[in-house]
Amino acid sequence: VQLQASGGGLVQAGGSLRLSCATSGRTFSNRGMGWFRRAPGKEREFVAAISGSGLSTNYADSVKGRFTISRDNAKTTVYLQMNSLKPEDTAVYYCAASYTSTWYKREYEYDYWGQGTLVTVSS
């Protein structure tokens, strides 16, 4: 399974971005998907996750109400809509795929990772 994240860029505080993660493979709908991020000088942290069906999602408290994770199983792509961005959202964002259809919050539950896309939020 290959994952290709895109959509990062430079945005002002309060703005929006939509990240995409395109995947290869025919088992996309059977995989829980997650977004993680690593801010400068910090460890990678959980952002959001979605089940294989798309019916169940989970968010970090820091992004709840501002970010929305979704997926299009026909396009084998997962999205992260980010609104009301803050400078502290600046990070490299990674998408990840698990072996099962459940969503997870821990990195070790994910087996495949994309290369990351940089999001920079200016104040």
N, C-alpha and C positions, 0 to 999 in steps of 0.2 A: 504494500500500500504506500503510495506516495502522496504527500500533502504539499500544496503550494499556497502559501498565504500571500495576500496582497491587500492593497487599499490603505496602507499607512501613509503618513505625510505630516506636514506641518499645519497646525490649525491654531487659531486663537482660543483663549479660554471662553467657554460658553458655546463653542462651535460643535459641529458634529462630523463624524467619519463613519463609514461602514467598511469593516474588514470582511474579506472573503477568504475562504479556504477551500480550494478545489482539490478533490481527491481522485485517485485512480482506483480501480478495483470494482468488482461487482457485488461486494458485500457491504456497501456503505450503509444501507438501511438497517443492518444488523449491528451497527457500531455506535456506541455512545461517543459523543464528540465533546471536546473541551477547549476552552481558551485559557491560556496562562499568560503572564507577563513578567518581565524582569526589568525593573527600574535600575538606573545607574547606581552601582554600589550596593545593590540589594539582591536578595535571593529571589528566584522565580516563585511567583505566587499564583494561586488559583484566581480566575476571574469569573468564568461562567461555564456551564456544561448543559448538555441536552441529550435526552435519550434517543435511541435509534428511531423510534416512531415520531419523535418531536413533541410528544404529549407532556413530557416532564422536563422541567428545567430547574437549574439552581444557580444562585449568584453569590458572589462575595458581598459582604455587607457594604463594602466601600463603593460598589457600583450599582447596587440594587436601586431600582427606580430610574436609573440613567442609561444603563446598557440593556440591550435585548439580544439574546441569542436565538437563532432560528436556523432551519435547514430546509433544503429542497432536495429530497431524495432522488427525484428524477434527474436533477443536475449534479448529483453527488457533491454538493457544496454546502458548507455551513457558513453562517454569517454572524457578525457581531456588530450591531448597530450601537454606536456610542454617541450619546447626546450629552449636552451640558458638560462638556469636557473641562477638566481642571488641570492645572500644571502638574499636579501629582499623578495624573494618569500617564505622564510621559514614560515610555518604556518600549522595549521590544516585545511585541505580542506574538505568541506562538499558538498554533492550533495543534490538537492531538487527537488521536483515534484510539479507542480501546478495543479489546477483543470481544466484548459483550455489548449488548444493547443498553446497558445501564449507564447512567451518568455517574461520574466520580469526581471527587475534589482533590484527590491525592495524585501526584505525578506518577508514582510507580504503578498506578492502575492503567496507565496509557502505554501502548506499545509502539505507536508510530507518531513521529513529530515532524512538523513542518519547519522551515528554515527561519521563520520569524519575519515580522515586518515592523518597522520603526514608526512609532507614533510620538510626535513632539507637540506638546501643547504650550503655547507661549502665553505669558500673563499680560 
